[in-house]
């Protein structure tokens, strides 16, 4: 089923990020690694705790967590 939205790890998503510039895609990747790191270190955490610990907005954390859950991580 094609929705017109590139999945995070797909070649289309990579190409899309390349066209938007490295700063934005690099920051997104960095934030995702930061969230994954915290979850590895501390186990299960509330999104509000992740936001507080990282300094990321609650909305950013929600988007990252949704993407990770969609990717079965």
C-alpha distances in whole Angstrom, upper triangle without the diagonal:
4,6,9,11,12,12,16,17,15,17,15,16,20,20,19,22,24,25,25,28,29,31,28,26,29,29,26,26,30,29,26,29,31,29,29,32,34,31,33,36,36,34,32,33,32,30,33,35,33,33,37,37,35,36,33,32,30,27,27,27,25,22,23,23,20,18,20,19,15,16,19,22
4,6,8,9,11,14,15,13,14,12,14,17,17,16,19,21,21,22,25,26,28,25,23,26,27,24,24,28,27,25,28,30,29,28,32,33,31,33,36,37,34,33,33,32,30,33,35,32,32,36,36,34,35,31,30,29,26,25,26,24,21,22,22,19,17,20,20,16,17,19,22
4,5,8,10,13,15,14,15,13,13,17,17,15,18,21,20,20,24,25,26,23,21,25,25,22,23,26,25,23,26,29,27,27,31,32,30,32,35,35,33,31,31,30,27,30,32,30,30,33,34,32,32,28,27,26,23,22,24,21,18,20,20,17,16,19,18,15,16,19,22
4,7,10,13,15,12,13,10,11,14,14,12,15,18,17,17,20,22,24,21,19,23,23,20,22,25,24,23,26,28,27,27,30,32,31,32,35,36,34,32,32,31,28,31,33,30,30,33,34,31,32,28,27,26,23,22,23,22,18,20,21,18,16,19,20,16,17,21,23
4,6,9,12,10,12,9,8,12,13,10,13,16,15,15,18,20,21,18,16,20,20,17,18,22,21,19,22,24,23,23,27,28,27,29,32,32,30,29,28,27,25,27,29,26,26,30,30,28,28,24,23,23,19,18,20,18,15,16,17,15,12,16,16,13,14,18,19
4,6,8,7,8,6,5,9,10,8,10,13,14,14,17,17,19,16,14,17,18,15,16,19,19,17,20,22,22,21,25,26,25,27,30,31,29,28,28,27,24,27,29,26,26,29,29,27,27,24,24,23,20,18,20,18,15,15,17,15,12,14,16,13,13,16,18
4,6,5,8,8,6,9,11,10,11,14,16,16,18,18,19,17,14,17,17,14,14,18,17,15,17,20,19,18,22,23,22,23,27,27,26,25,25,25,22,25,26,23,24,27,27,25,26,22,22,22,19,17,18,17,13,13,14,12,9,11,12,9,9,13,14
4,6,9,9,6,8,11,10,10,13,15,14,16,15,16,14,11,13,14,11,10,14,14,11,14,16,16,15,18,20,19,20,24,25,23,23,23,23,20,23,24,21,21,25,24,21,23,19,20,20,17,15,15,15,12,10,12,11,7,9,12,9,8,12,12
4,7,8,6,7,10,11,11,13,15,16,17,16,18,16,12,14,15,13,11,15,15,12,14,17,17,16,18,21,20,20,24,25,24,24,24,25,22,26,26,23,23,27,26,23,25,22,23,23,21,18,18,18,15,13,15,14,10,11,13,11,9,12,12
4,5,5,6,9,10,11,13,15,16,17,17,19,17,14,16,18,15,14,18,19,16,18,21,20,19,22,25,24,24,27,29,27,27,27,28,25,29,29,26,27,30,29,27,28,25,26,26,23,21,21,21,17,16,18,16,13,14,16,13,11,14,15
4,5,5,6,8,10,11,13,14,16,16,19,17,14,16,19,16,15,19,20,18,19,23,23,22,24,27,27,27,30,32,30,30,31,31,29,32,32,29,29,32,32,29,30,27,28,28,25,23,24,23,20,19,21,20,16,17,19,17,15,18,19
4,5,5,6,9,10,11,13,15,15,18,16,13,16,18,16,16,20,20,19,21,24,24,23,26,28,28,28,31,33,32,31,31,31,28,31,32,29,29,32,32,29,30,26,27,27,24,22,23,23,19,18,21,19,16,18,20,17,16,19,20
4,5,5,6,9,10,11,13,13,15,13,10,13,15,12,12,16,17,15,17,20,20,20,23,25,24,25,28,30,29,28,28,28,25,27,29,25,25,28,28,25,26,22,23,23,21,18,19,19,15,15,17,16,13,15,17,15,13,17,18
4,5,5,6,9,10,11,11,14,12,9,11,14,12,11,15,16,15,16,20,20,20,22,25,25,25,28,30,29,29,29,29,26,29,29,26,26,29,28,25,26,23,24,25,22,19,21,21,18,16,19,18,15,16,19,17,15,19,19
4,5,5,6,9,10,11,14,13,11,13,16,15,14,18,19,18,20,23,24,23,26,28,28,29,32,33,33,33,32,32,29,32,33,29,29,32,31,28,28,25,26,27,25,22,23,24,20,19,22,21,18,20,22,20,18,22,22
4,5,5,7,9,11,13,11,9,13,15,13,14,17,18,17,20,22,23,23,25,27,28,29,31,33,32,32,31,30,27,29,31,27,26,30,30,26,27,23,24,25,22,19,21,21,18,17,21,19,16,19,21,19,18,22,22
4,5,5,7,7,10,8,6,9,11,10,11,14,15,15,17,19,20,20,22,25,25,26,29,30,30,29,29,28,25,27,28,25,24,27,27,23,23,20,21,23,20,17,19,20,16,16,19,18,15,17,20,19,18,21,21
4,6,6,6,10,9,8,10,13,12,13,15,17,17,19,21,22,23,24,27,28,28,31,32,32,32,32,32,28,30,31,28,27,30,29,25,26,23,24,26,23,20,22,23,20,19,22,22,19,21,24,22,21,24,24
4,6,8,11,10,10,12,15,14,15,18,19,20,21,24,25,25,27,30,30,31,34,35,35,35,34,33,30,32,33,29,28,31,31,27,27,24,25,27,24,21,24,24,21,21,24,23,20,23,26,24,23,27,26
4,7,8,7,7,10,12,12,14,16,17,18,20,21,22,24,26,27,28,30,32,33,33,33,31,31,27,29,30,27,25,28,28,24,24,21,21,23,21,18,21,22,18,18,22,22,19,21,24,23,22,26,25
4,6,6,7,8,10,11,13,14,16,17,19,20,22,23,25,27,28,29,31,32,33,33,31,31,28,29,30,26,25,28,27,23,23,21,22,24,22,19,21,23,20,19,23,23,20,22,25,24,23,27,26
4,6,5,5,8,10,10,11,14,15,16,18,20,21,22,24,26,26,28,30,30,31,29,30,26,28,28,25,23,26,25,21,21,19,21,23,22,18,20,22,19,18,22,22,20,21,24,24,22,26,24
4,6,5,6,9,10,10,12,14,15,16,18,20,21,22,24,25,27,28,29,29,28,28,24,25,26,22,21,23,22,19,18,16,18,21,19,16,18,21,18,17,21,22,19,21,24,24,23,26,24
4,5,5,6,9,10,11,12,14,15,17,18,20,21,23,24,26,27,28,28,26,25,22,23,24,21,19,22,21,18,17,15,16,18,16,13,16,18,15,14,18,19,16,18,21,21,20,24,22
4,5,5,6,8,10,11,12,14,15,17,18,20,21,22,24,26,26,26,25,25,22,23,24,20,19,22,22,18,18,16,17,19,17,14,16,17,14,13,17,17,14,16,19,19,18,21,19
4,5,5,6,9,10,11,12,14,15,16,18,20,21,22,24,25,25,24,25,22,23,23,20,19,21,20,16,17,15,17,19,18,15,16,18,16,14,17,19,16,17,20,20,19,22,20
4,5,5,6,9,10,10,12,14,15,17,19,20,21,22,23,24,22,22,19,20,20,17,15,18,17,13,13,11,14,16,15,11,13,16,14,12,15,17,15,16,19,20,19,22,19
4,5,5,6,9,10,11,12,14,16,17,18,20,21,22,21,20,20,17,18,19,15,15,18,17,13,14,11,13,15,13,9,11,13,10,9,12,14,11,12,16,16,15,18,16
4,5,5,6,9,10,11,12,14,16,16,18,20,20,21,20,20,18,20,20,16,16,19,17,14,16,13,15,17,16,12,13,15,12,10,13,14,12,12,16,16,14,17,15
4,5,5,6,9,10,10,12,14,15,16,18,19,20,19,20,17,19,18,14,14,17,15,11,13,11,14,16,16,12,12,15,14,11,14,16,14,14,17,18,17,19,16
4,5,5,6,9,10,11,13,14,15,17,17,18,16,16,13,15,15,11,11,13,12,9,10,8,11,12,12,9,9,12,11,8,11,13,12,12,15,17,16,18,15
4,5,5,6,9,10,11,12,14,16,16,16,15,15,13,15,15,11,12,15,14,11,13,11,13,13,13,10,9,11,10,6,8,11,9,8,12,13,12,14,11
4,5,5,6,9,10,10,12,14,15,16,15,17,15,17,16,12,14,16,14,11,14,13,15,16,16,13,12,14,13,10,11,14,12,11,14,16,14,15,12
4,6,5,6,9,10,11,12,14,15,13,15,13,15,13,9,11,12,10,7,11,10,13,14,15,12,10,14,14,10,12,15,14,12,16,18,17,17,14
4,5,5,6,9,10,11,11,11,10,11,10,12,11,7,9,11,9,8,11,9,12,12,13,10,8,11,11,8,8,12,12,10,12,15,14,15,12
4,5,5,6,9,10,10,11,11,13,12,15,13,10,12,15,12,11,14,13,16,15,16,13,11,13,13,9,9,12,12,9,11,14,13,13,9
4,5,5,6,9,10,12,12,14,14,16,13,10,13,14,11,10,14,14,17,17,18,16,13,16,16,13,13,16,15,13,15,18,16,16,12
4,5,5,6,8,9,8,11,11,13,10,7,11,11,8,9,12,13,15,15,17,15,12,15,16,13,12,16,16,13,15,19,18,17,13
4,5,5,5,6,7,10,10,13,11,8,12,13,11,11,15,15,17,16,17,16,12,14,15,12,11,14,15,11,13,16,15,14,11
4,6,6,8,10,13,14,17,14,12,15,17,14,14,18,18,20,19,21,19,15,17,18,15,14,17,17,13,15,18,16,15,11
4,6,9,10,14,15,16,13,12,15,15,12,13,17,18,20,20,22,20,17,19,20,17,16,20,20,16,18,21,20,19,15
4,6,7,11,13,14,11,10,14,14,11,13,16,17,19,18,21,19,16,18,20,17,15,19,20,17,17,21,20,19,15
4,6,10,12,14,12,11,15,16,14,15,18,18,20,19,21,19,16,17,19,16,14,17,18,15,15,19,18,16,13
4,7,10,12,10,10,14,15,13,15,18,18,19,16,18,18,14,15,17,15,12,15,17,14,13,17,17,15,13
4,6,8,6,7,10,11,10,12,15,14,15,13,16,15,11,12,15,14,11,14,16,14,14,18,18,17,14
4,5,5,6,9,10,11,12,14,13,13,11,13,14,10,10,14,13,10,13,16,14,14,17,19,18,16
4,5,5,6,9,10,10,12,10,10,7,9,10,6,7,10,10,8,11,13,13,13,16,17,17,15
4,5,5,6,9,10,10,10,9,6,10,11,8,9,13,13,11,14,17,16,17,19,21,21,19
4,5,5,6,8,10,10,11,9,13,13,10,12,15,14,13,16,18,17,17,21,22,21,18
4,5,5,6,8,8,9,8,11,10,7,10,12,11,10,14,15,14,15,18,19,19,16
4,6,5,6,5,6,5,9,8,6,9,12,11,11,14,16,15,17,20,20,21,18
4,6,5,7,8,8,12,12,10,13,15,15,15,18,19,19,20,23,24,24,21
4,6,8,10,11,14,13,11,14,16,15,15,18,19,18,20,23,23,23,20
4,5,9,10,13,11,9,13,14,12,13,17,17,17,19,22,21,22,19
4,7,9,12,10,10,13,15,14,15,18,19,19,21,23,24,25,22
4,7,8,6,7,10,11,10,12,15,16,16,18,20,21,22,20
4,5,5,6,9,10,11,12,14,16,17,18,20,21,23,21
4,6,5,6,9,10,10,12,14,15,16,18,20,21,19
4,5,5,6,9,10,11,12,14,15,16,18,20,19
4,5,5,6,9,10,11,12,14,15,17,18,17
4,5,5,6,8,10,10,12,14,15,16,14
4,5,5,6,9,10,10,12,14,15,14
4,6,5,6,9,10,11,12,14,14
4,5,5,6,9,10,11,12,11
4,5,5,6,8,10,10,9
4,5,5,6,9,10,10
4,5,5,6,9,9
4,5,5,6,5
4,5,5,5
4,5,7
4,6
4
